[in-house]
């Protein structure tokens, strides 16, 4: 293996089993050792890696921080992992055009810390933001709690430099605000999960960092009331930056884990409004009225310290759940917001029918739910798998999509045709046109 | 011809020369008669048309209102035009999800009139909005004066139903707010200028119709000052819905045409701020300060009647220019906003160097300029063609793109490789994968 990549210094080609272990998994149960790991530091090295892999019939799996919840960066059989974490330079912050160019290994929160000094902000805000890389975010079209206001990573990608399977380097897009010139290849690469090419540079449009924010928690004595309140807030065009939901299982787990008092609510909603001035207070109060009218007990926060305290509950959700079961299967469906109440009822019915424990939280404002299956035995796992397949069918019946922000990877690959039908064949044809030998991340998505 | 399309009633297959004349051109000088025009009323008929064309080796050119400024819907040699104007139903307005489904022949302003009753709004606002169709807008990724705040058509396309060259029907996307599931085929079809498939249904995300607006005109005694003022406003993150520029040639033409008094300004800027409440007045006053500080005479308008009066000048720009020359060549370059002053200076130099008249207006807030060549003789046309090629090179040197909102069509096809380089080959490969016989709009884009 080292011979194939002799253009790299020895310490950047890993072949020892203990080194490879760290690259064998992501945040899903999937696991496989790669043949080797290469750690490029430049575009030139990435081109050489692709050419070497192509010459020797090896496949390549791109990897950032490995926080994927879909199995996308888990090594495929006999592959080489391309670890991008050493390509972590912020290349240029262009304040006049509200644009930044980065290498793919830059970490999300580090980028935002650097941008904050200039009053700028890249908003998608994934849960893994403190460690995940921009390359991974672009490959997966990641987002998080702020997508309800700001959209997903794809909405911010201004330009991409991509190494194709041929070794050729494409430069797509630019720092201009709009274009009607040629096919939108850039959007095609965003969310392609490493199957079409390797990113060596990413350009992002940025937004001004909002100056003011206010937050709200609303607790409900019934899950139905919460679901209807969320749908009303969305229908009333509430200008929320965040609108999160937690069901009673999550609330109880958080209370047990953090010692916070959440009034043992049957459902908890957390919201945030942000902007530049007085409209922030007006909007959070309007939102509070909607939620009170729907039967919630509401608490508002205007100071940063109070807001941070409200957020402790939401941030504790995943670690708290991880304590009440051996394994978590974190799902990621999205439905039209009007279908949220129905979807939530169906999740309840599925849990009963299959005898599984499901704790649900998620980005309710944009219809993105994370029903989380709590697994402590092989039997429970088997029942959960059956329930998950039914969950996907129900979500699609309601006009939803299999993934809001985690991608397809290997986890949802068996279901891709359920959602996309004949379009999967078109995806395969595009893959074949761009990567005829199939060297990039085979076995993912479809 | 009628035999091939015998599944359509006779009056919806046009073959007489006087009927075909109406389908032989768009808003560019290009012109060619098609073999026939077919006018489907349903998805089923569109599928039959594609199958018939494929069987008989005919190519198909989709057409909405024919307002294109790039030649995209101008018939290619020996083609059949598919006129979508009879497929003009608004299929469903889904208020709860802020979503609308339409057939491709629906007219932009008619859609917004229907949506206004529900407090909803589809913002891209092209200049031809009173007649252009949604199918055309999606095919070209159109936009207009509001793109600076709201983005382009692509940002709003939630779902597409597309008939492929095989006759197969794809359904892409949905009315959910976000997805990380599979390749983004939807964005690939948006802006593909009728070369990849025919749209039979379009789903759009909508936004709340803003309740309040305020407008500003700023007149300058020098073009340089105006250019710098615009760059300052953008750098100050002014939250403008509209930020338009007109140079002295446009100002003079408008004064002559409309009788308006614009103080014979050397440059005129028009801006609009919109929102839900008090922040609107604050923001327009902040903008006015920036422009006064840059040496402008500023006028503000808060009442609808006053705002409409300010807008008369901008709306008169194109008809006014059409009166001072026999032919207009309307260009559509976009540069990063920081490069606007430089781009404007270079346009002035090009006019001098080539001895051509160029009047420039455009959507300065997003860097999209329409340098308009005023042509009254063959010699002037030849000089303009030379200047335009140089204009494109200068725009690309400044990090720009060949088209902000009009597309490539036939007009800019010779220059597509200048902008996209090796990516054009990837576009061609995708075209070949989806439309191997090349039946859809051959000879456009590349």
Interface residues (C-beta under 8 A of the other chain):
Chain A: X94 X95 X96 X97 X98 X99 X119 X140 X141 X142 X143 X147 X148 X151 X152 X154 X155 X164 X168 X169 X170 X171 X172 X174 X175 X176 X177 X178 X179 X180 X181 X182 X183 X184 X185 X187 X188 X190 X191 X192 X208 X231 X234 X235 X237 X239 X275 X276 X277 X278 X279 X282 X332 X334 X335 X336 X337 X338 X366 X367 X368 X399 X400 X401 X402 X403 X404 X405 X406 X407 X408 X412 X416 X419 X420 X421 X422 X423 X424 X426 X427 X429 X430 X432 X433 X434 X445 X446
Chain B: X94 X95 X96 X97 X98 X99 X119 X140 X141 X142 X143 X147 X148 X151 X152 X154 X155 X164 X168 X169 X170 X171 X172 X174 X175 X176 X177 X178 X179 X180 X181 X182 X183 X184 X185 X187 X188 X190 X191 X192 X208 X231 X234 X235 X237 X239 X275 X276 X277 X278 X279 X282 X332 X334 X335 X336 X337 X338 X366 X367 X368 X399 X400 X401 X402 X403 X404 X405 X406 X407 X408 X412 X416 X419 X420 X421 X422 X423 X424 X426 X427 X429 X430 X432 X433 X434 X445 X446
